[in-house]
Amino acid sequence: MYDNVLYLIFEERPMAYGKLSEDGLKTAIDQTKEAIQRGQDLLKTVAEKPTTKGLELVAASTPLLIEKLEQDLAKLEKALAKKSKA
């Protein structure tokens, strides 16, 4: 079951960041930054030895999710820079 959830989370699907408006990009950037911060806060919560299977899953998957969010953030910022120059 967990493998299916992780597959859905990390499945590579192309996103058309360039199709978003400038405001849409700014909103997506803010949301992504907030999600990264919340993920980091969540990791602090489960930093000690996880006591349940669910917490083990959180501890294992959250770093991967944060990494993906950071990649998305870089792409969003690049798309915003391009759109701002246009």
C-alpha positions as CSV (number, residue, x, y, z in Angstrom):
1,M,0.0,0.0,0.0
2,Y,2.7,2.5,1.0
3,D,4.6,1.8,-2.3
4,N,1.6,2.9,-4.3
5,V,1.2,6.1,-2.3
6,L,4.9,7.0,-2.8
7,Y,4.6,6.2,-6.5
8,L,1.7,8.6,-6.9
9,I,3.6,11.3,-5.0
10,F,6.8,11.0,-6.9
11,E,5.5,10.0,-10.3
12,E,7.1,12.3,-12.9
13,R,4.4,14.2,-14.7
14,P,5.4,17.3,-16.7
15,M,4.0,20.6,-15.4
16,A,3.5,23.5,-17.7
17,Y,4.7,26.2,-15.3
18,G,5.0,28.6,-18.2
19,K,1.3,28.5,-18.8
20,L,0.6,30.0,-15.4
21,S,0.1,33.7,-15.1
22,E,2.6,35.8,-13.2
23,D,0.2,36.0,-10.3
24,G,-0.4,32.2,-10.5
25,L,3.4,31.6,-10.4
26,K,3.8,33.9,-7.4
27,T,1.0,32.1,-5.6
28,A,2.5,28.7,-6.5
29,I,5.9,29.9,-5.2
30,D,4.4,31.0,-1.9
31,Q,2.5,27.7,-1.5
32,T,5.6,25.7,-2.3
33,K,7.7,27.6,0.2
34,E,5.1,27.1,2.8
35,A,4.9,23.4,2.0
36,I,8.7,23.1,2.3
37,Q,8.6,24.8,5.7
38,R,5.8,22.6,6.9
39,G,7.7,19.5,5.8
40,Q,10.8,20.6,7.7
41,D,8.7,21.2,10.8
42,L,7.1,17.8,10.4
43,L,10.6,16.2,10.2
44,K,11.5,17.9,13.5
45,T,8.4,16.2,15.0
46,V,9.5,12.8,13.9
47,A,13.2,13.3,14.3
48,E,13.3,10.8,17.2
49,K,12.7,7.2,16.6
50,P,9.2,6.9,15.0
51,T,6.9,4.9,17.3
52,T,4.3,3.9,14.7
53,K,4.3,2.6,11.1
54,G,2.7,5.8,10.0
55,L,5.4,7.9,11.6
56,E,8.0,5.6,10.0
57,L,6.4,6.4,6.6
58,V,6.4,10.1,7.4
59,A,10.1,10.0,8.4
60,A,11.0,8.1,5.2
61,S,8.9,10.0,2.7
62,T,9.1,13.6,3.9
63,P,12.8,14.2,2.9
64,L,11.9,13.0,-0.6
65,L,8.9,15.2,-0.7
66,I,10.9,18.2,0.4
67,E,13.5,17.5,-2.3
68,K,10.7,17.4,-4.9
69,L,9.2,20.6,-3.6
70,E,12.6,22.3,-3.8
71,Q,13.0,21.2,-7.4
72,D,9.5,22.5,-8.2
73,L,10.4,25.8,-6.5
74,A,13.4,26.3,-8.7
75,K,11.3,25.6,-11.8
76,L,8.6,28.0,-10.7
77,E,11.2,30.8,-9.9
78,K,12.8,30.2,-13.3
79,A,9.4,30.5,-15.0
80,L,8.5,33.6,-13.1
81,A,11.9,35.2,-14.1
82,K,11.2,34.4,-17.8
83,K,7.6,35.8,-17.6
84,S,8.8,38.9,-15.8
85,K,11.3,39.6,-18.6
86,A,8.7,39.2,-21.3
